[in-house]
Amino acid sequence: MRSSRSRVRAGLALAAALPLAAGALALGTPTALAAQAGPGPHDRQALAGTKPLWATPSADRGTADASEKVTARVYLAGRDAKGLAAYARAVSDPASASYGKYLTARQAKERYGATKGQIAGVTGWLTSSGLKVTGTNEHYVTVTGDAAAARKAFGTELHRYVKDGRTYHAPSTTASVPAALDGAVLTVVGLNDAPRLAKHRETLPGPSAAFRNAGPFSTYYGSNVNKSLPSAYGSHAPYAIKGYTGKQLRAAYGAKNFTGKGVTIAITDAYASPTIAQDVQQYAKRNGDKSWSKGQYSQVLPADWTHTGEKECDASGWYGEETLDIEAAHAVAPDAGIVYVAGASCQDDDLIDALHKIVDGRLADIVSNSWGDVESNETPDVAAAYDQVFQTGAVEGIGFYFSSGDDGDNVAKHGTKQADTPANSPWVTSVGGTSLAVGKGDKYLWETGWGTHKAELSKDGLSWEGSVFTGGAGGGTSKIHQQPFYQRGVVPDALAKANGSTPMRVGPDIAAVADSSTGFLVGQTQTFPDGSTKYDEYRIGGTSLAAPVIAGVQALAQQARHGVPIGFANPAIYDRYGTAAYHDVTDHPLGKGQGIGVVRVDYKNSVDAKDGLVTTLRSLGGDSSLSAVVGYDDVTGVGTPGDSYVTSYVPGHRR
């Protein structure tokens, strides 16, 4: 049984519709749902947030059977949880005397990690309650048992609750732990079983189903215009580009002669493509990227894979995500080392394990993560476990970058306006998305906030019909995390206080190209309808692209900084707000009210012309209810890296 929900890829926004594959201090504590231990009855300490919001009286169907099976992780708080959060802020803040004074992984463990005594105490309490310990490490203790033992250990009954038409068990009250443990427990994850999946030994499937773009294409923005098609926005829209290359992206975002040499980027996703090594080499060779040197790419894989056959995780669907992340990061930072750290599945526990491996071994300076979920599915117990990893990474000089999401304000897909998670964490850099125009000679022309509406060519070919929202950069105001210090004075109150009088965390922080109609060319081995597997290339987008692009840009900036890690980057990113370091992106770069679009031609069957073609007009700019405006906004954050962004990190450089 899993002990947490699944994560989904941030959305590989392909050129046609395809299945998608707690902080402390002023960094924004969860407000009504604080995840830290607090005072409890008598000799107990409450673990706030362990009762999920969906466990309501109206959904309650009574007490769960005492024999019902439970699997949970008890995360350890370590020696000094508050001190960890405080130092994570201080070491990341350019205004602090401790700025840049990072700890080694060993020093971080010795100063903030759990002690042997804490682990022994927690283990003894769990076993004395009747739970069986099935795994222990320096971060958590995993246990199994029945509902009766869980009640004894955590001081709460498990009830049956209806959620989304199905019934799950969950705590009827907030879980608690003995006060005698003296704050050794950070939180417990897994007392609810929504949903429940069996774990067993599994093998990864072969390459994912094929996808191809049809064309015709532009080689750069505006290079190919078909004037026989209907006009749009007062002119004829050009065909979408075939897919930007590393050369074009490096020029757009001010790479200059920096290559990321001496910097290591880690990429996390679920599972591992069996053809990744040959795919990335072939892609680099075909598209003018620098060849991979020996040892430049490495993988850290789990001993086993889980949930590979579940639709919820779709193992082979993650191969494209991994391929995009690696090829995009290498295209932007061709000399940076890249280590791929795989999660055994798309479950939170397995992805947290992958993040722990990076931090425990100090495997990288920069971590790109193109996956997440909507905030309404986040529970503070899981958020606390994530934030502990992010804080530990911060004190070691490691920065985490997360895609902001691909469904705009999430209303169209999820029915409620909300941000995505873990991008909503005050301890990570949330990366939003744009539509990018790179012109002849790799010249940066402009960007809009990514928000796409699709209109189809009429049957008579004389007009564009309909306007359907198909995706846009995620962003918005958190309902959980308070405003972090680095956003004060930058994020407008209209956004920070969108949910009430208390200023809250707003995302994204920064942005890069994401629109699939102005997306990146990626190469991957795929399975075609005739059963054959072969390498092919296609255009792709989504904030799944924006995150590794920004990770690559940050590698260039760290090289410019003479290799000194940037670490948790948000304070430095906001410190540059309002300077020439950024392109200030708006929805109307060509003038107020002036719309922009591109024409796309797609295969109906996603592979070839056998079943016909579909011609559509895709608008650029206009993201659900979110807007890219002058200054900070909830589509692009402070903007995208400008021509002087990378060089602004050169020591002594005046912005």
DAJO-V54287 format. One record per helix or strand of 3 or more residues. SS is the DSSP state (a for helix, b for strand). FROM is the first residue (numbers start at 0). LEN is the number of residues. If there is no record, write none. Layout:
SS_FROM_LEN ; SS_FROM_LEN
This chain:
a_24_3 ; b_36_3 ; b_43_4 ; a_56_3 ; b_59_4 ; b_68_8 ; a_80_12 ; a_104_8 ; a_115_13 ; b_131_5 ; b_139_7 ; a_146_8 ; b_157_6 ; b_165_6 ; b_175_3 ; a_178_3 ; b_184_5 ; a_245_7 ; b_263_7 ; a_275_12 ; b_296_4 ; a_316_16 ; b_336_7 ; a_347_13 ; b_365_4 ; b_370_4 ; a_374_3 ; a_379_16 ; b_398_5 ; a_410_4 ; b_428_10 ; a_439_3 ; b_443_6 ; b_450_7 ; b_463_9 ; b_475_7 ; a_484_3 ; a_492_4 ; b_503_4 ; b_509_4 ; a_515_3 ; b_519_8 ; b_532_9 ; a_542_18 ; a_569_6 ; b_595_8 ; a_608_3 ; b_612_8 ; a_645_4
